[in-house]
Amino acid sequence: MYAQKKTIENSHIVRERDRQRFRELLAVLSLGIPIGLFLLLFTWQNLEVIRLGHEATRLQKSRKELIDSNKSLQLDFDRLTALNTVEEKASALGLAPADPAAIVLVEGPPERDSEIVPSPDALHTDAATPVSVRSEGAERAGAPAGTVR
């Protein structure tokens, strides 16, 4: 009545490889892997373009803010360095305008081989009085001291 299960000995059976299915698997993989890599590269490239677009927008916004800040600082600088503002602050600090006779104007740098030696009277004379100059190169050339080439 009851069915008895009979043990089957299959250990001596060896499964052979299906060469046709193996070739089909290689064909699918040889087409699928390049297509998958292409799609992966395409997706990465598009995400990178989007990221760079966001970064460019952020940099443009930052540049605009810096330009606006620079304009504001330039306006503050111009306002604070205006002549009337400086005169008001100087008079508030107790400073007075300089005596025009005490102002010495210097026009251009001295020659390379000359040395400026002020005379003792040059500090107390008016601006039109010339300052004596001793030129080592001129003395060597036989020119008198005080001449400038």
Buried (B, 14 or more C-beta within 10 A) or exposed (E): EEEEEEEEEEEEEEEEEEEEEEEEEEEEEEEEEEEEEEEEEEEEEEEEEEEEEEEEEEEEEEEEEEEEEEEEEEEEEEEEEEEEEEEEEEEEEEEEEEEEEEEEEEEEEEBEEBEBEEEEEBEEEEEEEEBEBBBEEBEEEEEEEEEEE
